[in-house]
Amino acid sequence: MSDDDGRTPTLGRRLLLTGAAAGLTAELASTALSPTPAAAAQAAPPPAPMRRFANKVVVITGATSGIGRAAAIAFAREGAKVGFCGRRENLGRQVEREIRAAGGTATYIKADVRVPAQVESFVNRVAQLYGGLHVAFNNAGIQIAKPMHELTVNEWDDVTHTNTRGVFLAIKYEVPHLKRSGGGVIVVTGSANEFASRPGLGAYSASKGGVTGIVRTAALDYGPDGIRVAALSPGTTDTGLADARRPPNVTDAQWAQAKAAFGAANVDALRRLARPEEMAAAALALASPDMSFLTGTSVVVDGGMLAGL
Ligand SMILES: NC(=O)c1ccc[n+]([C@@H]2O[C@H](COP(=O)([O-])OP(=O)(O)OC[C@H]3O[C@@H](n4cnc5c(N)ncnc54)[C@H](OP(=O)(O)O)[C@@H]3O)[C@@H](O)[C@H]2O)c1
């Protein structure tokens, strides 16, 4: 054994521990009939689940899968009434059923964030259904990875219209409701690609850089109305977006191995990909009253990936 600094032998510490143990024995002998703290903890009921969003109305874009799905489930578990969208109706209905079966409140509404009328109608319907709006998680996003000379103009537009213009549209239609509620929170899913890129991610990085600008400006525009605006900037997370880069003819086991190898090689601190539930937990933290002074910034949750660049 060695001391904490790894240089000195631990005779002094051992003596200290021995002394502490002797004291503890005497103390235990004098309170023999009282339950030990460990036994008391065992007998205690489990802590009540957190209900930070009880009766709050939350809208989420892009919650048919991945981070958005995990966030819809987590917000509902903490008492929120959740309205969420996405284009894949079968998956949306599945998430809705799952939340309701667990006793939560949620409604799926089919909407495409690239289409202004659909975003407006989605947000208004949720606010009408649940009586207002308090939190927005603007999360819908896609990635198309190609060198820029191979990217079609339609592909460029698709990525930027979903990831950047879609966020603008969501905020545009959410803010009047948030103001009517006397304030609220907007969390936008950015990316570590707001700050660094990889080959083939021109459109994606541009779209997420746009999110950085939107979040900072919206925070300034709406801070006086009591609306906080922040970006959650994930590192690589194990979702459909990551799976879109799966090469053909690769087995599930090989792909799982490839993702683990990517995490080990690229995420310098934690050496793995994030789970969608970890990103959802970060989104809830940013939206919660615990973060009442956080606005106009991006919070990177990347397992130390950028730290190691
Ligand atoms: N996974 C990562 O490594 C990673 C890293 C950093 C940031 N992010 C960001 O995290 C967010 C969520 O992605 P994810 O990783 O959870 O991937 P995902 O499982 O593919 O989820 C993307 C979600 O966005 C929705 N969506 C896409 N286009 C849409 C559109 N036009 N209208 C409405 N909804 C749309 C999808 O629903 P439908 O297909 O049903 O429409 C889906 O629910 C994205 O903004 C992404 O850029 C992901």
The ligand as an SDF file (V2000), in Angstrom:
LIG
                    3D

 48 52  0  0  0  0  0  0  0  0999 V2000
  -26.0700   10.2420  -32.6460 N   0  0  0  0  0  0  0  0  0  0  0  0
  -25.0390   11.0640  -32.6020 C   0  0  0  0  0  0  0  0  0  0  0  0
  -23.8690   10.6600  -32.6390 O   0  0  0  0  0  0  0  0  0  0  0  0
  -25.2730   12.5600  -32.4830 C   0  0  0  0  0  0  0  0  0  0  0  0
  -24.2000   13.3700  -32.1320 C   0  0  0  0  0  0  0  0  0  0  0  0
  -24.4210   14.7310  -32.0270 C   0  0  0  0  0  0  0  0  0  0  0  0
  -25.6500   15.2790  -32.2560 C   0  0  0  0  0  0  0  0  0  0  0  0
  -26.6890   14.4530  -32.5980 N   0  0  0  0  0  0  0  0  0  0  0  0
  -27.9810   15.0670  -32.8640 C   0  0  0  0  0  0  0  0  0  0  0  0
  -28.9630   14.4610  -32.0580 O   0  0  0  0  0  0  0  0  0  0  0  0
  -30.2330   14.6760  -32.6350 C   0  0  0  0  0  0  0  0  0  0  0  0
  -31.0380   13.3940  -32.5750 C   0  0  0  0  0  0  0  0  0  0  0  0
  -30.4230   12.4180  -33.3820 O   0  0  0  0  0  0  0  0  0  0  0  0
  -30.2120   10.9170  -32.8970 P   0  0  0  0  0  0  0  0  0  0  0  0
  -28.7860   10.7090  -32.7270 O   0  0  0  0  0  0  0  0  0  0  0  0
  -31.1250   10.6100  -31.7950 O   0  0  0  0  0  0  0  0  0  0  0  0
  -30.6090   10.1160  -34.2360 O   0  0  0  0  0  0  0  0  0  0  0  0
  -31.9760    9.4270  -34.6920 P   0  0  0  0  0  0  0  0  0  0  0  0
  -32.2810    8.2530  -33.8680 O   0  0  0  0  0  0  0  0  0  0  0  0
  -31.8420    9.2670  -36.1600 O   0  0  0  0  0  0  0  0  0  0  0  0
  -33.0940   10.5200  -34.3770 O   0  0  0  0  0  0  0  0  0  0  0  0
  -33.3480   11.6170  -35.2070 C   0  0  0  0  0  0  0  0  0  0  0  0
  -34.7580   12.0920  -34.9420 C   0  0  0  0  0  0  0  0  0  0  0  0
  -35.0020   13.2510  -35.7430 O   0  0  0  0  0  0  0  0  0  0  0  0
  -36.2060   13.0590  -36.4500 C   0  0  0  0  0  0  0  0  0  0  0  0
  -36.2120   13.7780  -37.7180 N   0  0  0  0  0  0  0  0  0  0  0  0
  -35.2880   13.7580  -38.6970 C   0  0  0  0  0  0  0  0  0  0  0  0
  -35.6880   14.5210  -39.7320 N   0  0  0  0  0  0  0  0  0  0  0  0
  -36.8930   15.0430  -39.3770 C   0  0  0  0  0  0  0  0  0  0  0  0
  -37.8100   15.8950  -40.0000 C   0  0  0  0  0  0  0  0  0  0  0  0
  -37.5900   16.4100  -41.2240 N   0  0  0  0  0  0  0  0  0  0  0  0
  -38.9450   16.2230  -39.3490 N   0  0  0  0  0  0  0  0  0  0  0  0
  -39.1950   15.7260  -38.1120 C   0  0  0  0  0  0  0  0  0  0  0  0
  -38.3570   14.9140  -37.4590 N   0  0  0  0  0  0  0  0  0  0  0  0
  -37.2260   14.5700  -38.0840 C   0  0  0  0  0  0  0  0  0  0  0  0
  -36.2950   11.5560  -36.6720 C   0  0  0  0  0  0  0  0  0  0  0  0
  -37.6450   11.1850  -36.8650 O   0  0  0  0  0  0  0  0  0  0  0  0
  -38.2720   10.7180  -38.2770 P   0  0  0  0  0  0  0  0  0  0  0  0
  -37.1960   10.0370  -39.0520 O   0  0  0  0  0  0  0  0  0  0  0  0
  -39.3710    9.8140  -37.8310 O   0  0  0  0  0  0  0  0  0  0  0  0
  -38.7690   11.9570  -38.9270 O   0  0  0  0  0  0  0  0  0  0  0  0
  -35.7880   11.0500  -35.3310 C   0  0  0  0  0  0  0  0  0  0  0  0
  -36.8360   11.0330  -34.4000 O   0  0  0  0  0  0  0  0  0  0  0  0
  -29.9800   15.2150  -34.0350 C   0  0  0  0  0  0  0  0  0  0  0  0
  -30.1630   16.6040  -34.0610 O   0  0  0  0  0  0  0  0  0  0  0  0
  -28.5200   14.8910  -34.2590 C   0  0  0  0  0  0  0  0  0  0  0  0
  -27.9150   15.7570  -35.1890 O   0  0  0  0  0  0  0  0  0  0  0  0
  -26.5250   13.1100  -32.6950 C   0  0  0  0  0  0  0  0  0  0  0  0
  1  2  1  0
  2  3  2  0
  2  4  1  0
  4  5  1  0
  4 48  2  0
  5  6  2  0
  6  7  1  0
  7  8  2  0
  8  9  1  0
  8 48  1  0
  9 10  1  0
  9 46  1  0
 10 11  1  0
 11 12  1  0
 11 44  1  0
 12 13  1  0
 13 14  1  0
 14 15  2  0
 14 16  1  0
 14 17  1  0
 17 18  1  0
 18 19  2  0
 18 20  1  0
 18 21  1  0
 21 22  1  0
 22 23  1  0
 23 24  1  0
 23 42  1  0
 24 25  1  0
 25 26  1  0
 25 36  1  0
 26 27  1  0
 26 35  1  0
 27 28  2  0
 28 29  1  0
 29 30  1  0
 29 35  2  0
 30 31  1  0
 30 32  2  0
 32 33  1  0
 33 34  2  0
 34 35  1  0
 36 37  1  0
 36 42  1  0
 37 38  1  0
 38 39  2  0
 38 40  1  0
 38 41  1  0
 42 43  1  0
 44 45  1  0
 44 46  1  0
 46 47  1  0
M  CHG  2   8   1  16  -1
M  END
$$$$
